[in-house]
């Protein structure tokens, strides 16, 4: 469930960013070529995620997400203090 939610948010965010960059005139051939260069690593990650999903779905996903949130929250607080 977490993977599909993150994938949906990333897709929506990527499409929205592309639309707004195009509307602002900031999306040219160079940016499109750089985006295409990222497709092979994306596909490798997609393939690898299928293998690691079994490992993470053994009750470790929740702990990993909570740990990431805790670290991110601490970083934001520290940045605000400093």
N, C-alpha and C positions, 0 to 999 in steps of 0.2 A: 504494500500500500504506500509506503514512504517513497519507494523508487518511482512509482507511477505518478505520484503527486509532484515530485521534484521534476520529473521529465516534462509534465504538463506545464508547470510554471516556467521552466527554462524555454520551452517552445513558444509559449505566449510572450514571454519577455523578449526573446530573440526576434520574433516577428514584429512586435511593437517597436523595438529599437530600429530594425531595418526600415520600417515605414516612416518613422520620425526622422531618421537620418536622410532618407530619400527626399522627404518633404523639405528638409532644410538644405538640400543640395550638397550634402556631405557624403553621399554614397556613390562612389565612382567605380571605374574598372579596377583600379588598384585594390580597393577594399573588397570587391567581389572576388578577385584572384586570391587575396589573402584568406578570405573565408573558405574558398575551395581548397586551399592548402591545408586547412584544418580538418577536412573531411576524413582523410586516412586515420589520424589519431582518434577521431570520434568513433569511427567504425571499430577500431581495435579496442577502445574502451567499452563499447557496446558488447562486443564479443566476450571480453574479459569479465564484464559484470554478470553475465549469465553464469559463469563458473563460480564467482565469489558470492553470488546471491544465496546459494545453499549454506555457505559458511556463516554469513551474517544473519540469516533468518533463524538461526538456532537460539533466539532470545538475546542476541548480542546487538541487534539493530537499535533497540530502544536505549540501551546503555550507551551506545556510541553516539546517538543523536543527543541525548541528554548531556553527555560529556562535552560534545562540540558546542552546544548551547551555553554551557557553563563557562567554558574557556572564552567564547566570543563575548559573553556578557561581562566577564572580568576584564577583558581587553578594552571594551567600550568604557567601562567605569574608570579604568586606569588612565585611559586617554583623556577622559573628562577631568580627572583630578590633576593630571600633569599638564 
